[in-house]
């Protein structure tokens, strides 16, 4: 698959780059993508939910009434879950929702996500973006030239962290800047356009061709 390289003004430079089939041409594996996204979302959960059980609520443990002869059900402590203000049965406890996922599984999931984007024609290639100062207005003009200021989600991948680019883009809704190492399957599948800088593409190919 070939992609045209655009300038930061949105003009076609006349150059074309062939995407590696080992990265962008795989048969997507939906199950491993599901697992990787599931792990990502599970790791976002704080897991701080908590309710008080009968041994934690405040109340008397004195027997409320005699065991027999009242015509009602036998009752002991006011902390019993059957009474208002009593403890909760099998309530939520603080827990970690994270689970282990093999490195090769996560690698396959991200390659599958990249292949899905390539198949759907959602990848664009641009010259390296560099800003002399962090200015949102300048970054918006770049997006406008590339026709990406349409309110849809854009994920920009750069070769390395450029502080000015990151600061210029962080205040724009639905725009994310990341390096190849920081990419995850959730963000790849959740974007409308994957915008690769030339250095970003090189770093991405180097990362996944050298990895086992």
MOURFEN-V658738 format. One line per field, one symbol per residue. ss: DSSP state (@ for helix, = for strand, . for the rest). psi: psi as a letter, one per 40 degrees, with the letter a starting at -180 (. if undefined). burial: + if it has 24 or more other ideal C-beta (glycine too) atoms within 12 Angstrom, else -. A space follows every 10 residues. Layout:
ss=???
psi=???
burial=???
//
This chain:
ss=.=====.... .=======.. @@@@.....@ @@@@@@@@@@ @@@@...... .......... .......... .......... .......... .......... ..@@@@@@@@ @@@@@@@@@. ..====.... .....@@@@@ @@@@@..... ...=====.. ..@@@@@@@. ....=====@ @@..@@@@@. ..=====@@@ @@@@@@@@@@ ..
psi=hihihiieee iheeiihhih dedefihhhd dddddddddd ddeehdfeih ihideeihii ehhdiidiee eaiiibieei eeiheiiihf iiihiheiii hidddddddd ddddddddde fehihiihhh idihhddddd dddddefefe eihhhhhidi hhddddddee ehiehhhiid deiiddddee idhhhhiddd dddddddedd i.
burial=--+-++-+-- ------+-++ --++-+-+-- -++-++++++ ---------- ---+------ ---------- --------++ -----++--- ---------- +----+++++ ++++++++-- -++++++++- +------++- -++--+-+-- --+++++++- -+--++-++- -+--++++++ --++++++++ ++++++++++ +++++-++-- --
//
